[in-house]
């Protein structure tokens, strides 16, 4: 992961954690979705993001999200390791495992800095 991408990923994760602690769970999850887009190609960041999403699911008492994240954890490790994580996928239980999604322009510039 490039230093620029790492900085952006850590900023999203930091914002998510601050918002989670403040009880703003929906806003926190939004930052986790952005972090997921940035980190899904790398096993460690992909797993870290899904663990944080699981934590939000537990805080919300959202069974669908909890189960979805528990199932996604091993799939995330395998998908990243094999290089088959779908681009733009936001990682929540409301999105299919292999669904490719439009990448927001600011994140796309970080992922494809030509």
C-alpha positions in Angstrom: 0.0 0.0 0.0 1.4 3.4 -1.0 2.0 6.0 1.7 -0.7 8.2 0.2 -3.2 5.4 0.1 -2.3 4.3 3.7 -2.8 7.9 4.9 -6.2 8.1 3.3 -7.2 4.7 4.7 -6.1 5.6 8.2 -8.0 8.9 8.0 -11.2 7.1 7.2 -10.6 4.5 9.9 -9.8 7.3 12.4 -12.9 9.3 11.5 -15.0 6.1 11.8 -13.6 5.3 15.3 -14.2 8.9 16.5 -17.8 8.9 15.3 -18.4 5.4 16.8 -17.2 6.6 20.2 -19.5 9.6 19.9 -22.5 7.3 19.1 -22.8 8.4 15.5 -22.9 4.9 14.2 -24.4 5.6 10.7 -21.8 8.3 10.0 -19.1 6.0 11.3 -20.2 3.2 9.0 -20.1 5.5 6.1 -16.4 6.1 6.7 -15.8 2.4 7.1 -17.4 1.9 3.6 -14.9 4.4 2.2 -12.0 2.6 4.1 -13.2 -0.7 2.6 -12.9 0.7 -0.9 -9.4 1.9 -0.2 -8.2 -1.2 1.7 -9.9 -4.2 0.1 -7.0 -5.2 -2.1 -4.8 -5.8 1.0 -5.5 -8.6 3.4 -4.7 -6.8 6.7 -6.6 -3.6 5.9 -9.5 -5.5 4.4 -9.9 -7.7 7.6 -9.5 -4.6 9.8 -12.3 -2.8 8.0 -14.7 -5.8 8.3 -13.9 -6.2 12.0 -14.8 -2.5 12.5 -18.0 -3.0 10.5 -18.8 -6.0 12.8 -18.3 -3.8 15.8 -20.8 -1.3 14.4 -23.2 -4.1 13.7 -22.9 -5.3 17.3 -23.4 -1.7 18.6 -26.5 -1.4 16.5 -27.7 -4.8 17.5 -28.2 -5.4 13.8 -28.3 -9.2 13.3 -28.1 -8.9 9.5 -24.9 -6.9 9.7 -23.4 -9.1 12.4 -24.0 -12.3 10.4 -22.9 -10.6 7.2 -19.6 -9.4 8.7 -18.9 -12.8 10.3 -19.3 -14.4 7.0 -17.3 -11.7 5.2 -14.2 -12.0 7.4 -12.9 -15.3 6.0 -14.1 -14.3 2.5 -12.3 -11.0 2.8 -9.0 -12.6 3.6 -9.3 -15.1 0.8 -10.5 -12.5 -1.8 -7.7 -10.1 -1.0 -5.0 -12.8 -1.0 -6.2 -14.0 -4.4 -6.7 -10.5 -5.8 -10.4 -10.9 -6.5 -11.9 -8.3 -4.3 -14.5 -6.4 -6.4 -13.6 -2.7 -7.0 -15.7 -0.1 -5.3 -17.6 -2.6 -3.1 -18.5 -0.9 0.1 -18.4 -4.1 2.2 -21.6 -3.9 4.2 -24.1 -6.7 4.5 -26.5 -4.8 2.2 -24.1 -5.4 -0.7 -23.4 -8.6 -2.5 -19.9 -10.2 -2.0 -18.9 -9.8 -5.6 -20.8 -6.7 -6.5 -18.7 -4.1 -8.2 -19.7 -0.5 -7.5 -18.9 2.9 -8.7 -15.9 4.3 -6.9 -16.3 7.9 -5.6 -14.0 10.2 -7.7 -11.8 11.3 -4.7 -11.1 7.6 -3.8 -10.6 6.6 -7.4 -7.8 9.2 -7.7 -6.1 7.6 -4.7 -6.5 4.1 -6.2 -5.4 5.0 -9.7 -3.0 7.9 -9.3 -1.9 8.2 -13.0 
